[in-house]
Amino acid sequence: MKATGALGVGAGIALTAGTTAAAETESDHGTNAFDNALAPVIANAGVTVSWAYTFGGADLGVQFAGPNILPPQNGARHTILDQGKSITAAGFVTYFVRIRNDGPGQSVHNLEGGGLT
Amino acid sequence: MIMTVITRDGELQAAAMGDMRWSEVAKEPGKFQAGLSAEPGQTIKVVEVPDKFGRIYADPLGLMAELGAELKRRGLL
């Protein structure tokens, strides 16, 4: 199955100037990739941020997401803790990832990732 | 302006522009969407803050502390 979808911005998600959320992605049960996606989150050192994301509810197989670390970077390190996937009785698929800011200080990130199959 | 803040035990932990709550943004079929979910012990709130916090990504060290103080002052932490 091959599909082309637009990577768009959902309701209520704001972007800072200079970031881009719109991109054309090509999907073959999950080979889509996304980068610099969605509103950045600024987190204190030691804080874990839990993200959920969806491709309009579609099941795109195994997806992997991680932090796109944004300026100021200052040696920032983030650890990806868990990847997850859920599906409702109606077949709506949601993906999850937990990202921990391992310091050395506050850091800003949004999401990057794509499919593994 | 609107921001989403993540707090734990009365302390500000993270912040983002706009309404980033997962349950609020995941509404449109066919669109890529993402949002934040609370970790155990965290609280996610959407707050209205002065426009100066729009510079928070350029000055995270200073403005996060100031945002935390502002939220405490308003009883939101």
Backbone of each chain as ProteinMPNN parsed JSONL, in Angstrom:
{"seq_chain_A": "MKATGALGVGAGIALTAGTTAAAETESDHGTNAFDNALAPVIANAGVTVSWAYTFGGADLGVQFAGPNILPPQNGARHTILDQGKSITAAGFVTYFVRIRNDGPGQSVHNLEGGGLT", "coords_chain_A": {"N_chain_A": [[0.862, -1.182, 0.0], [0.59, 2.11, -0.901], [0.689, 5.424, -0.139], [0.155, 8.919, -0.345], [0.494, 11.522, 1.809], [-0.384, 14.596, 3.368], [1.559, 16.31, 5.688], [0.298, 17.898, 8.182], [-0.865, 20.575, 10.273], [-2.5, 20.228, 13.275], [-5.602, 21.202, 14.823], [-5.283, 23.786, 17.125], [-2.562, 23.585, 17.525], [0.257, 25.449, 17.766], [2.802, 27.174, 15.909], [6.167, 28.266, 16.062], [7.76, 31.103, 14.61], [9.594, 30.341, 11.725], [9.685, 27.602, 12.058], [8.637, 24.549, 10.562], [5.825, 22.755, 9.804], [4.385, 21.677, 7.787], [4.638, 19.273, 5.31], [5.218, 17.139, 2.552], [4.593, 13.766, 2.714], [5.531, 10.449, 1.976], [4.006, 7.42, 2.138], [4.548, 4.067, 2.843], [3.157, 1.834, 4.24], [4.396, 2.981, 6.475], [6.871, 4.285, 5.814], [7.018, 6.967, 5.908], [8.42, 10.116, 6.815], [9.08, 12.575, 9.271], [10.015, 15.826, 10.309], [11.159, 18.359, 12.502], [8.667, 18.862, 13.61], [5.737, 20.37, 14.622], [4.648, 22.315, 17.521], [7.275, 23.534, 19.529], [8.52, 22.26, 22.655], [9.561, 23.46, 25.732], [11.613, 22.295, 28.219], [12.546, 21.682, 31.586], [15.685, 20.507, 32.931], [15.9, 17.037, 33.502], [13.238, 16.531, 33.256], [10.55, 14.604, 31.967], [8.836, 14.458, 28.962], [5.788, 13.66, 27.598], [4.567, 12.536, 24.584], [1.918, 12.234, 22.226], [0.942, 11.061, 19.044], [-0.587, 11.097, 15.822], [-1.438, 9.838, 12.591], [-3.769, 10.864, 11.32], [-5.198, 8.81, 12.379], [-4.476, 6.559, 11.002], [-3.077, 3.292, 10.525], [0.163, 2.926, 10.335], [2.066, 1.034, 10.625], [5.153, 0.203, 12.222], [6.309, 2.917, 13.961], [8.695, 5.431, 14.7], [9.704, 7.896, 16.901], [11.494, 10.809, 17.896], [13.437, 13.319, 19.672], [13.671, 16.462, 18.115], [16.093, 18.514, 18.604], [16.159, 21.831, 19.452], [17.543, 25.178, 18.985], [18.279, 27.191, 21.936], [21.139, 25.054, 21.933], [23.441, 24.1, 23.393], [24.853, 21.74, 24.235], [22.799, 20.012, 24.805], [21.094, 17.038, 25.814], [18.931, 14.447, 25.07], [16.888, 11.739, 26.036], [15.234, 9.0, 24.655], [12.545, 7.349, 25.892], [10.303, 5.511, 25.793], [8.513, 3.91, 23.21], [5.309, 3.741, 21.766], [2.116, 2.312, 20.851], [-1.319, 2.533, 20.17], [-4.602, 1.215, 19.567], [-7.928, 1.805, 18.756], [-11.244, 0.343, 19.177], [-12.514, 1.087, 16.892], [-10.476, 1.227, 15.172], [-8.709, 3.378, 15.154], [-5.525, 4.636, 15.219], [-3.004, 5.521, 17.472], [0.168, 6.862, 18.204], [2.914, 6.844, 20.534], [5.44, 8.55, 22.424], [8.005, 8.984, 24.827], [10.035, 11.488, 26.075], [12.974, 12.425, 27.598], [14.581, 15.164, 29.046], [17.876, 15.262, 29.513], [19.558, 17.198, 30.362], [22.36, 19.558, 29.957], [20.831, 21.645, 31.02], [17.899, 23.675, 30.698], [15.971, 22.846, 27.846], [14.903, 22.802, 24.402], [12.599, 21.157, 22.363], [11.051, 19.615, 19.504], [9.294, 17.252, 17.461], [10.732, 14.539, 15.585], [10.836, 11.94, 13.161], [9.683, 8.748, 11.872], [8.637, 5.966, 9.781], [9.454, 2.47, 10.238], [9.174, 0.363, 8.598]], "CA_chain_A": [[0.0, 0.0, 0.0], [1.391, 3.32, -0.979], [-0.192, 6.594, -0.075], [0.841, 10.189, -0.116], [-0.328, 12.355, 2.675], [0.214, 15.87, 3.773], [1.853, 16.435, 7.096], [-0.264, 19.213, 8.462], [-0.923, 21.043, 11.656], [-3.822, 20.007, 13.817], [-6.23, 22.324, 15.501], [-4.756, 24.144, 18.427], [-1.114, 23.47, 17.639], [0.862, 26.671, 17.245], [4.187, 27.074, 15.457], [6.973, 29.476, 16.167], [8.248, 31.566, 13.321], [10.782, 29.641, 11.271], [9.518, 26.16, 12.07], [7.776, 24.097, 9.474], [5.14, 21.513, 10.095], [3.793, 21.14, 6.574], [5.578, 18.581, 4.439], [4.618, 16.013, 1.864], [5.206, 12.513, 3.117], [5.104, 9.312, 1.181], [3.879, 6.35, 3.1], [4.403, 2.692, 2.38], [2.964, 1.234, 5.547], [5.233, 3.543, 7.507], [8.172, 4.85, 5.495], [6.939, 8.419, 5.993], [9.324, 10.728, 7.779], [8.727, 13.94, 9.616], [11.112, 16.498, 10.991], [10.829, 19.694, 12.995], [7.212, 18.838, 13.573], [4.83, 20.865, 15.637], [5.106, 23.346, 18.439], [8.336, 23.088, 20.428], [8.298, 22.234, 24.093], [10.745, 23.768, 26.518], [11.527, 21.487, 29.426], [13.657, 21.744, 32.528], [16.519, 19.305, 32.998], [15.344, 15.952, 34.304], [11.795, 16.393, 33.011], [10.104, 13.746, 30.876], [7.681, 14.972, 28.216], [5.091, 12.552, 26.969], [3.913, 12.95, 23.345], [1.091, 11.32, 21.462], [0.783, 11.589, 17.691], [-1.386, 10.253, 14.948], [-1.488, 10.183, 11.166], [-5.193, 10.809, 11.017], [-5.734, 7.544, 12.848], [-4.064, 5.448, 10.147], [-2.073, 2.351, 11.018], [1.308, 2.994, 9.438], [3.072, 0.081, 11.067], [6.045, 0.631, 13.293], [6.764, 4.296, 13.857], [9.685, 5.813, 15.702], [9.829, 9.348, 17.022], [12.494, 11.276, 18.838], [13.487, 14.773, 19.812], [14.422, 17.372, 17.252], [16.542, 19.469, 19.611], [16.202, 23.154, 18.837], [18.366, 26.166, 19.7], [19.729, 27.063, 22.132], [21.373, 23.646, 22.148], [24.283, 24.099, 24.589], [25.18, 20.409, 24.71], [21.585, 19.336, 25.268], [20.973, 15.605, 25.56], [17.605, 13.913, 25.353], [16.779, 10.279, 25.973], [13.925, 8.489, 24.27], [12.29, 6.318, 26.898], [9.373, 4.482, 25.356], [7.703, 4.098, 22.01], [4.091, 2.982, 21.971], [1.076, 2.36, 19.82], [-2.601, 2.025, 20.627], [-5.619, 1.17, 18.525], [-9.258, 1.715, 19.333], [-12.129, -0.64, 18.558], [-12.849, 1.601, 15.562], [-9.287, 1.166, 14.333], [-7.938, 4.633, 15.162], [-4.197, 4.34, 15.785], [-2.229, 6.607, 18.069], [1.536, 6.512, 18.58], [3.375, 7.547, 21.73], [6.855, 8.54, 22.741], [8.367, 9.761, 26.017], [11.353, 12.068, 25.842], [13.495, 13.024, 28.822], [15.686, 16.111, 28.926], [18.943, 14.878, 30.427], [20.392, 18.349, 30.689], [22.657, 20.063, 31.294], [19.923, 22.682, 31.496], [16.648, 23.685, 29.963], [16.164, 22.542, 26.433], [13.714, 22.936, 23.57], [12.534, 20.144, 21.319], [9.787, 19.119, 18.968], [9.412, 15.848, 17.084], [11.168, 14.041, 14.289], [10.677, 10.497, 13.166], [9.177, 8.126, 10.665], [8.329, 4.549, 9.87], [10.573, 1.525, 10.206], [8.875, -0.746, 7.684]], "C_chain_A": [[0.893, 1.224, 0.0], [0.418, 4.493, -0.966], [0.647, 7.828, 0.135], [-0.055, 11.042, 0.742], [0.373, 13.639, 3.001], [0.404, 15.871, 5.276], [1.388, 17.817, 7.495], [-0.281, 19.522, 9.932], [-2.348, 20.858, 12.138], [-4.358, 21.225, 14.528], [-5.562, 22.565, 16.844], [-3.258, 24.037, 18.554], [-0.493, 24.691, 16.988], [2.289, 26.394, 16.808], [4.908, 28.368, 15.748], [7.44, 29.852, 14.774], [9.502, 30.787, 12.952], [10.658, 28.133, 11.344], [8.52, 25.767, 10.997], [7.105, 22.812, 9.89], [4.603, 20.884, 8.833], [4.867, 20.485, 5.728], [4.816, 17.485, 3.741], [5.324, 14.748, 2.345], [4.681, 11.402, 2.227], [5.097, 8.103, 2.1], [3.748, 5.009, 2.408], [4.311, 1.833, 3.617], [4.057, 1.684, 6.503], [6.562, 4.109, 7.1], [8.133, 6.376, 5.478], [7.923, 8.931, 7.038], [8.829, 12.128, 8.071], [9.844, 14.533, 10.446], [10.649, 17.884, 11.401], [9.306, 19.872, 13.05], [6.607, 19.439, 14.84], [5.475, 21.788, 16.656], [6.176, 22.813, 19.379], [7.907, 23.143, 21.882], [9.618, 22.574, 24.779], [10.6, 23.064, 27.856], [12.751, 21.7, 30.299], [14.447, 20.445, 32.499], [15.869, 18.287, 33.928], [13.87, 15.684, 34.052], [11.541, 15.472, 31.822], [8.831, 14.33, 30.272], [7.072, 13.811, 27.448], [4.288, 13.069, 25.776], [3.001, 11.838, 22.844], [0.957, 11.913, 20.064], [0.024, 10.584, 16.839], [-1.301, 10.748, 13.518], [-2.947, 10.06, 10.733], [-5.819, 9.496, 11.43], [-5.27, 6.336, 12.049], [-3.019, 4.577, 10.825], [-0.946, 2.312, 9.998], [2.434, 2.089, 9.923], [3.912, 0.642, 12.19], [6.527, 2.054, 13.009], [7.748, 4.585, 14.981], [9.778, 7.331, 15.723], [10.877, 9.682, 18.064], [12.536, 12.779, 18.866], [14.275, 15.437, 18.695], [14.832, 18.515, 18.171], [16.809, 20.804, 18.939], [17.111, 24.093, 19.616], [17.608, 26.78, 20.87], [20.1, 25.635, 22.552], [22.33, 23.38, 23.308], [24.599, 22.706, 25.14], [23.986, 19.618, 25.19], [21.585, 17.872, 24.883], [19.561, 15.164, 25.943], [17.626, 12.404, 25.219], [15.35, 9.905, 25.616], [13.64, 7.284, 25.161], [11.417, 5.186, 26.373], [8.772, 4.882, 24.019], [6.451, 3.247, 22.213], [3.103, 3.168, 20.842], [-0.198, 1.841, 20.448], [-3.577, 2.049, 19.469], [-6.971, 1.002, 19.186], [-10.059, 0.62, 18.634], [-12.511, -0.207, 17.136], [-11.63, 1.643, 14.639], [-8.463, 2.431, 14.273], [-6.625, 4.386, 15.896], [-3.531, 5.612, 16.278], [-0.857, 6.071, 18.431], [1.98, 7.381, 19.755], [4.897, 7.516, 21.821], [7.07, 9.406, 23.98], [9.807, 10.212, 25.835], [11.797, 12.781, 27.108], [14.647, 13.971, 28.493], [16.732, 15.751, 29.971], [19.952, 15.995, 30.661], [21.42, 18.675, 29.638], [21.725, 21.139, 31.825], [18.604, 22.569, 30.775], [16.912, 23.46, 28.487], [14.832, 22.575, 25.71], [13.728, 21.837, 22.515], [11.137, 20.063, 20.743], [10.079, 17.731, 18.406], [10.032, 15.638, 15.715], [11.025, 12.525, 14.328], [10.184, 9.976, 11.837], [8.973, 6.643, 10.887], [9.564, 3.666, 9.73], [10.323, 0.367, 9.254], [8.486, -0.204, 6.324]], "O_chain_A": [[1.822, 1.346, 0.798], [-0.558, 4.516, -1.716], [1.724, 7.772, 0.729], [-1.227, 11.251, 0.428], [1.597, 13.737, 2.913], [-0.485, 15.479, 6.033], [2.04, 18.808, 7.167], [0.257, 18.763, 10.738], [-3.294, 21.286, 11.477], [-3.62, 22.173, 14.798], [-5.312, 21.627, 17.601], [-2.715, 24.371, 19.607], [-0.691, 24.94, 15.799], [2.915, 25.457, 17.305], [4.317, 29.446, 15.685], [7.505, 29.013, 13.876], [10.38, 30.596, 13.793], [11.469, 27.434, 10.737], [7.673, 26.561, 10.587], [7.782, 21.867, 10.295], [4.382, 19.673, 8.798], [5.902, 21.094, 5.46], [3.854, 16.952, 4.294], [6.554, 14.701, 2.369], [3.532, 11.423, 1.787], [6.093, 7.813, 2.762], [2.935, 4.84, 1.498], [5.28, 1.177, 4.0], [4.592, 0.873, 7.26], [7.363, 4.407, 7.986], [9.107, 7.014, 5.079], [8.214, 8.25, 8.022], [8.232, 12.782, 7.216], [10.53, 13.831, 11.189], [9.836, 18.504, 10.716], [8.753, 20.878, 12.605], [6.937, 19.053, 15.961], [6.686, 22.008, 16.648], [6.002, 21.746, 19.968], [7.063, 23.945, 22.282], [10.666, 22.028, 24.433], [9.59, 23.216, 28.542], [13.861, 21.879, 29.797], [13.931, 19.405, 32.089], [15.358, 18.63, 34.994], [13.314, 14.718, 34.575], [12.227, 15.55, 30.803], [7.879, 14.653, 30.982], [7.766, 13.08, 26.741], [3.431, 13.939, 25.932], [3.286, 10.654, 23.021], [0.867, 13.132, 19.912], [0.008, 9.385, 17.116], [-1.113, 11.939, 13.271], [-3.292, 9.243, 9.88], [-6.857, 9.105, 10.896], [-5.627, 5.205, 12.377], [-2.188, 5.059, 11.594], [-1.091, 1.729, 8.923], [3.609, 2.348, 9.663], [3.45, 1.445, 13.0], [7.08, 2.34, 11.947], [7.634, 4.04, 16.078], [9.916, 7.968, 14.679], [11.107, 8.917, 19.001], [11.769, 13.445, 18.171], [15.392, 15.033, 18.372], [14.02, 19.386, 18.485], [17.581, 20.896, 17.985], [17.417, 23.836, 20.78], [16.383, 26.882, 20.802], [19.452, 25.065, 23.43], [22.053, 22.51, 24.134], [24.615, 22.503, 26.354], [24.151, 18.64, 25.919], [22.008, 17.499, 23.789], [19.073, 15.486, 27.026], [18.324, 11.864, 24.36], [14.39, 10.419, 26.19], [14.405, 6.319, 25.179], [11.777, 4.016, 26.505], [8.556, 6.064, 23.748], [6.528, 2.153, 22.772], [3.239, 4.056, 20.001], [-0.185, 0.844, 21.169], [-3.406, 2.803, 18.511], [-7.142, 0.161, 20.068], [-9.619, 0.047, 17.638], [-12.796, -1.048, 16.283], [-11.73, 2.041, 13.479], [-7.59, 2.548, 13.413], [-6.62, 3.975, 17.056], [-3.503, 6.633, 15.591], [-0.735, 4.945, 18.912], [1.493, 8.495, 19.945], [5.547, 6.58, 21.356], [6.407, 10.427, 24.161], [10.683, 9.42, 25.487], [11.083, 13.638, 27.63], [15.567, 13.618, 27.756], [16.505, 15.914, 31.17], [21.071, 15.747, 31.109], [21.37, 18.131, 28.534], [21.832, 21.51, 32.994], [18.233, 21.497, 30.298], [17.956, 23.844, 27.96], [13.774, 22.401, 26.314], [14.742, 21.613, 21.854], [10.158, 20.401, 21.408], [11.034, 17.09, 18.844], [9.874, 16.456, 14.809], [11.085, 11.908, 15.392], [10.252, 10.658, 10.815], [9.111, 6.127, 11.997], [10.581, 4.077, 9.173], [11.169, -0.517, 9.117], [8.196, -0.978, 5.412]]}, "seq_chain_B": "MIMTVITRDGELQAAAMGDMRWSEVAKEPGKFQAGLSAEPGQTIKVVEVPDKFGRIYADPLGLMAELGAELKRRGLL", "coords_chain_B": {"N_chain_B": [[-1.542, 35.721, 25.393], [-1.794, 32.232, 24.592], [-0.605, 29.452, 26.393], [0.6, 26.135, 26.938], [1.213, 24.479, 29.887], [3.251, 22.347, 31.85], [3.168, 20.951, 34.962], [4.461, 19.919, 38.157], [4.029, 18.963, 41.424], [3.676, 21.629, 42.234], [5.572, 23.0, 40.799], [6.847, 24.483, 37.833], [7.426, 22.609, 34.949], [7.593, 22.242, 32.181], [6.869, 23.896, 29.057], [4.838, 25.093, 26.363], [3.891, 26.728, 23.304], [0.564, 27.72, 22.603], [-2.382, 25.55, 22.561], [-1.643, 22.512, 23.586], [-2.672, 20.178, 24.488], [-3.27, 16.751, 24.31], [-5.828, 15.546, 24.128], [-7.338, 17.579, 23.157], [-6.36, 18.28, 20.668], [-6.438, 16.123, 18.994], [-8.465, 15.662, 16.828], [-9.074, 15.697, 14.136], [-9.698, 13.725, 11.443], [-7.423, 12.161, 9.15], [-5.348, 13.962, 9.314], [-2.026, 14.769, 10.306], [-1.308, 14.865, 13.637], [-0.283, 15.949, 16.843], [0.31, 15.906, 20.364], [0.593, 16.755, 23.862], [0.788, 14.555, 26.611], [0.017, 13.952, 30.037], [2.527, 12.901, 32.259], [2.649, 10.425, 34.907], [1.835, 12.03, 37.889], [2.257, 14.521, 36.829], [0.68, 17.619, 35.825], [-1.234, 18.997, 33.288], [-1.9, 22.139, 31.951], [-3.733, 24.698, 30.314], [-2.992, 28.003, 29.854], [-3.476, 31.548, 30.03], [-1.182, 33.969, 29.257], [1.0, 36.853, 29.629], [2.032, 38.54, 26.607], [4.789, 38.744, 26.391], [5.968, 36.325, 26.968], [6.062, 34.982, 24.643], [8.595, 35.056, 23.676], [9.922, 32.977, 24.766], [11.295, 30.731, 23.747], [13.599, 31.779, 22.753], [14.828, 32.743, 24.965], [15.088, 30.773, 27.128], [16.111, 30.227, 29.73], [15.813, 32.529, 31.304], [13.08, 33.247, 30.937], [11.556, 30.98, 31.584], [11.826, 30.765, 34.341], [10.631, 33.137, 35.042], [8.087, 32.738, 34.051], [7.245, 30.638, 35.658], [7.171, 31.981, 38.099], [5.182, 33.842, 37.58], [2.964, 32.165, 37.205], [2.783, 31.053, 39.731], [2.221, 33.285, 41.249], [-0.32, 33.805, 40.355], [-1.659, 31.711, 41.359], [-1.725, 29.356, 39.922], [-0.082, 27.223, 40.025]], "CA_chain_B": [[-1.344, 34.568, 24.548], [-2.084, 30.942, 25.234], [0.48, 28.48, 26.512], [0.347, 24.899, 27.673], [2.276, 24.292, 30.872], [3.28, 21.07, 32.567], [3.623, 21.205, 36.316], [4.512, 18.786, 39.085], [4.261, 19.368, 42.819], [3.733, 23.083, 42.373], [6.688, 23.582, 40.057], [6.739, 24.461, 36.383], [8.393, 21.684, 34.393], [7.729, 22.405, 30.73], [5.887, 24.828, 28.502], [4.782, 25.161, 24.899], [2.941, 27.726, 22.819], [-0.716, 27.228, 22.129], [-3.04, 24.463, 23.283], [-0.966, 21.294, 23.166], [-3.224, 19.011, 25.166], [-3.554, 15.695, 23.326], [-7.249, 15.287, 23.962], [-7.957, 18.698, 22.451], [-5.911, 18.477, 19.292], [-6.61, 14.914, 18.176], [-9.864, 15.679, 16.436], [-9.316, 15.791, 12.704], [-9.267, 12.553, 10.684], [-6.642, 12.421, 7.951], [-4.289, 14.95, 9.506], [-1.001, 14.459, 11.291], [-1.461, 15.695, 14.811], [0.423, 15.477, 18.031], [0.071, 16.72, 21.542], [1.255, 16.341, 25.085], [0.026, 13.847, 27.625], [0.648, 14.093, 31.343], [3.172, 11.772, 32.916], [2.124, 10.275, 36.272], [2.28, 13.094, 38.785], [2.249, 15.823, 36.145], [-0.588, 18.237, 35.461], [-1.143, 19.849, 32.088], [-2.897, 23.213, 31.96], [-3.648, 25.759, 29.305], [-3.094, 29.265, 30.594], [-3.27, 32.768, 29.265], [-0.056, 34.67, 29.86], [1.372, 38.059, 28.868], [2.66, 38.292, 25.308], [6.262, 38.704, 26.472], [6.412, 34.94, 27.04], [6.253, 34.507, 23.273], [10.042, 34.988, 23.409], [10.487, 31.993, 25.692], [12.229, 29.815, 23.096], [14.871, 32.494, 22.56], [15.409, 33.033, 26.282], [14.441, 29.798, 28.012], [16.573, 30.259, 31.116], [15.194, 33.653, 32.004], [11.624, 33.333, 30.876], [10.912, 29.869, 32.294], [11.757, 31.136, 35.758], [9.647, 34.217, 35.152], [6.77, 32.139, 33.821], [6.916, 29.918, 36.881], [6.816, 32.962, 39.126], [3.89, 34.411, 37.187], [1.915, 31.176, 37.468], [2.659, 30.938, 41.197], [1.564, 34.505, 41.714], [-1.729, 33.721, 40.006], [-2.243, 30.534, 41.986], [-1.945, 28.316, 38.927], [0.819, 26.098, 40.256]], "C_chain_B": [[-1.527, 33.281, 25.352], [-0.829, 30.086, 25.268], [-0.038, 27.24, 27.225], [1.508, 24.698, 28.623], [2.113, 22.931, 31.54], [3.867, 21.35, 33.94], [3.672, 19.901, 37.099], [4.813, 19.347, 40.451], [4.471, 20.881, 42.948], [4.892, 23.746, 41.661], [6.445, 23.461, 38.561], [7.814, 23.556, 35.816], [8.639, 21.902, 32.901], [6.63, 23.331, 30.243], [5.956, 24.785, 26.987], [3.749, 26.198, 24.508], [1.656, 27.055, 22.364], [-1.289, 26.125, 23.013], [-2.479, 23.146, 22.781], [-1.522, 20.053, 23.847], [-3.686, 17.99, 24.144], [-5.045, 15.549, 23.085], [-7.94, 16.397, 23.169], [-7.556, 18.758, 20.99], [-6.205, 17.27, 18.402], [-8.05, 14.797, 17.719], [-10.085, 15.518, 14.946], [-8.806, 14.563, 11.964], [-8.439, 12.972, 9.477], [-5.537, 13.43, 8.131], [-3.286, 14.434, 10.533], [-1.167, 15.413, 12.456], [-0.657, 15.103, 15.949], [0.094, 16.399, 19.179], [0.755, 16.107, 22.739], [0.285, 15.613, 25.998], [0.755, 13.981, 28.946], [1.308, 12.794, 31.76], [2.517, 11.595, 34.286], [2.701, 11.351, 37.18], [2.337, 14.466, 38.141], [0.819, 16.3, 35.936], [-0.35, 19.088, 34.227], [-2.259, 20.873, 32.149], [-2.665, 24.125, 30.772], [-3.912, 27.071, 30.009], [-2.939, 30.433, 29.633], [-2.208, 33.581, 29.986], [0.251, 35.92, 29.048], [2.163, 37.706, 27.616], [4.181, 38.184, 25.367], [6.781, 37.28, 26.524], [6.487, 34.286, 25.662], [7.721, 34.404, 22.899], [10.696, 33.844, 24.166], [11.472, 31.053, 25.026], [13.587, 30.459, 22.886], [15.573, 32.755, 23.88], [14.834, 32.066, 27.309], [14.848, 29.936, 29.47], [15.846, 31.358, 31.887], [13.681, 33.541, 32.064], [10.918, 32.143, 31.507], [10.774, 30.211, 33.768], [10.684, 32.195, 35.961], [8.227, 33.682, 34.95], [6.321, 31.38, 35.066], [6.473, 30.861, 37.985], [5.441, 33.568, 38.835], [2.752, 33.451, 37.507], [1.701, 30.997, 38.966], [1.881, 32.117, 41.737], [0.061, 34.451, 41.471], [-2.397, 32.485, 40.572], [-2.48, 29.385, 41.03], [-0.975, 27.135, 39.071], [0.41, 25.343, 41.499]], "O_chain_B": [[-1.432, 33.251, 26.579], [-0.087, 30.008, 24.289], [-0.987, 27.298, 28.007], [2.666, 24.742, 28.208], [1.004, 22.443, 31.759], [4.949, 21.927, 34.053], [3.018, 18.918, 36.751], [5.753, 20.124, 40.617], [5.343, 21.337, 43.687], [5.171, 24.924, 41.888], [5.905, 22.462, 38.084], [8.988, 23.705, 36.153], [9.765, 21.761, 32.423], [5.611, 23.529, 30.904], [6.997, 24.48, 26.404], [2.843, 26.51, 25.281], [1.673, 25.957, 21.808], [-0.746, 25.812, 24.073], [-2.802, 22.71, 21.676], [-0.907, 18.989, 23.79], [-4.415, 18.328, 23.211], [-5.476, 15.439, 21.937], [-9.0, 16.181, 22.582], [-8.325, 19.234, 20.156], [-6.216, 17.395, 17.178], [-8.778, 13.918, 18.18], [-11.205, 15.224, 14.53], [-7.594, 14.372, 11.865], [-8.707, 14.0, 8.854], [-4.836, 13.733, 7.166], [-3.648, 13.756, 11.494], [-1.166, 16.631, 12.277], [-0.396, 13.901, 15.993], [-0.347, 17.531, 18.983], [1.412, 15.071, 22.639], [-0.876, 15.996, 26.139], [1.979, 14.109, 28.973], [0.724, 11.718, 31.631], [1.887, 12.529, 34.783], [3.914, 11.551, 37.228], [2.454, 15.472, 38.84], [-0.12, 15.506, 35.878], [0.639, 19.818, 34.149], [-3.42, 20.529, 32.371], [-1.541, 24.292, 30.298], [-4.931, 27.234, 30.681], [-2.345, 30.306, 28.563], [-2.322, 33.848, 31.182], [-0.186, 36.038, 27.903], [2.872, 36.701, 27.575], [4.793, 37.591, 24.478], [7.931, 37.04, 26.158], [6.935, 33.146, 25.543], [8.067, 33.744, 21.919], [11.924, 33.757, 24.198], [12.414, 30.607, 25.681], [14.607, 29.771, 22.844], [16.785, 32.966, 23.908], [14.167, 32.487, 28.254], [14.013, 29.777, 30.36], [15.333, 31.132, 32.983], [13.077, 33.719, 33.122], [9.771, 32.281, 31.933], [9.728, 29.975, 34.372], [9.925, 32.152, 36.93], [7.287, 34.128, 35.607], [5.163, 31.468, 35.476], [5.523, 30.58, 38.715], [4.641, 33.777, 39.747], [1.708, 33.86, 38.013], [0.572, 30.812, 39.419], [0.995, 31.965, 42.577], [-0.73, 34.97, 42.258], [-3.57, 32.233, 40.301], [-3.331, 28.531, 41.28], [-1.052, 26.167, 38.315], [1.052, 24.356, 41.861]]}, "name": "protein", "num_of_chains": 2, "seq": "MKATGALGVGAGIALTAGTTAAAETESDHGTNAFDNALAPVIANAGVTVSWAYTFGGADLGVQFAGPNILPPQNGARHTILDQGKSITAAGFVTYFVRIRNDGPGQSVHNLEGGGLTMIMTVITRDGELQAAAMGDMRWSEVAKEPGKFQAGLSAEPGQTIKVVEVPDKFGRIYADPLGLMAELGAELKRRGLL"}
